Amino acid sequence: MTLDHEPVRLQYWPPSHTVDAPDKWPDSYEFGSVEDAVAFAMTQSPSHREVAWLRTAEGEILKPAQIRRLWELRRDH
């Protein structure tokens, strides 16, 4: 990954936490593509029943329902 390419970041938070909360985002898993991050989020079991949130390289935030939909679209093809 080059310095001019921001990675896709996948983070897990408790379901009671919102993406708009002012506190710091937790440590993230970094991926080279949204597809890789979505696959990880949908096939791994997070601890404490936490929910996946994904930040794209462009800064877009994908919420759990959006991640699930991308996974479903991928499987449909």
N, C-alpha and C positions, 0 to 999 in steps of 0.2 A: 504494500500500500504506500503510495507516495504521499509526501507532505501536503500536496495540494488537493488530496482526496480525503474527505472526511468519512470515517467509517459509519456504518449503521449501528446504532446502539440499542441493545435490548436490556430492559431492566425489569425487575420484579418488585412490586409493592403489595401491601395488604389491600384487599378489596375496599376497605374503608377509606383509603387514601385517594385523593384526586390528583390528576395530572397538573391541575392549575394551582395546587398548593404552593405556598411560597418557600417551603423548605427545600433543601438541596436534594437533587436526584441521587439515588443510591448508586453504588458501583455498577458498572454495566459490563455486559458481554459485547464484544465488538465483532462485526461481520462485514464482509466486503459487499454484500448485496442484501436488499430487502428480502428476497426469496430465501436466502440462507437463514436470516434471522427469523422469518416466519416459520420455516421448517423446524428450527430449534425450539421455538416457543410452543409449537403444537405437538412436539414429540417428546419433550422432556417434562419431568414432574418437578415443579418448583417446591421448595420447602414451605411449610406453614400455609399451604393453600394460597400462595400469593398470586397476583395477577400480572400478566405480561403487558408492558408498554414499550412501544418501539419509536425511536427517533430516527428519522431518515437523515441522510447526508445533507439534504436541503433544509433540515430543521422542522419538517412536518412531524407531528406527533400522531401515531396510530394507536388507537385505544383497542382494548381486547376484542370488541365486536368486529372492528375493521381487520384485525389480524386474523381472526377466525374466518372472515369472508374471503380474504386473500388465499387462505389455505384451501377453502372449499373450491374456489375458482381454479386453483392449481390442480386439484384432484379431478376436476371435471374435464380436464383436457388431456 
